[in-house]
Amino acid sequence: MLVRLLYVSQPVGPITTTVTTSILEKSSIYNKGENITGILCQGSGLWMQVLEGERHQVNVLYSRIMASRNHKNIELLSMEEITHRQFGKWSMALVHLYKDSPMVRIAHPEFDPYTATSKEAMSVLDELIKTSGPIVAKESKN
Ligand SMILES: Cc1cc2nc3c(=O)[nH]c(=O)nc-3n(C[C@H](O)[C@H](O)[C@H](O)COP(=O)(O)O)c2cc1C
């Protein structure tokens, strides 16, 4: 049974290239092995991440991620059963969120993932991918 999980969190300290690279490197190994795909969105003092895969594998990874000391205020926005992966191309891709970017400001003037519906958060992610494309895409295939 496939699921898609979406959460938001706040980095502890600045999001440095080292932190991001480390997450992407680990994801590229671990997520590939567990057949997990998704996207990590960062910027404006936030992380939003989508994880897709078999329910058990997603649960295990989410527990690992929750245990990370790199972030706080981790809030689960949604976990839904799905029939198709939306981010199946990437073991983990990265997009940047700038809450004050014209796209986000105009399309979602009040956007705050802590109060937004998960549908709204997903639609911001979709638009970021469509308008700017993933910055780093770790392919899910070896
Ligand atoms: C925002 C965020 C997203 C992460 N995503 C993944 C992931 O998709 N796959 C993975 O294996 N680990 C992921 N991790 C966990 C990291 O790879 C790493 O295990 C963790 O940050 C180390 O935490 P620690 O320094 O507290 O030990 C993520 C961590 C953070 C903070």
The ligand as an ORCA input file, in Angstrom:
! r2SCAN-3c Opt
* xyz 0 1
  C      14.574     18.048      6.892
  C      15.212     16.708      6.926
  C      14.895     15.778      5.940
  C      15.482     14.517      5.941
  N      15.167     13.632      4.948
  C      15.735     12.409      4.946
  C      15.428     11.461      3.924
  O      14.609     11.720      3.015
  N      16.065     10.252      3.973
  C      16.948      9.921      4.964
  O      17.479      8.818      4.953
  N      17.225     10.792      5.949
  C      16.650     12.017      5.971
  N      16.943     12.902      6.980
  C      17.779     12.460      8.103
  C      19.207     12.774      7.840
  O      19.591     12.013      6.767
  C      20.085     12.434      9.033
  O      19.932     11.093      9.357
  C      19.785     13.220     10.198
  O      19.588     14.578      9.865
  C      20.906     13.099     11.178
  O      20.410     13.638     12.289
  P      21.309     13.793     13.576
  O      22.375     14.764     13.199
  O      20.364     14.296     14.623
  O      21.835     12.418     13.860
  C      16.377     14.165      6.979
  C      16.699     15.106      7.962
  C      16.137     16.359      7.952
  C      16.494     17.359      9.005
*
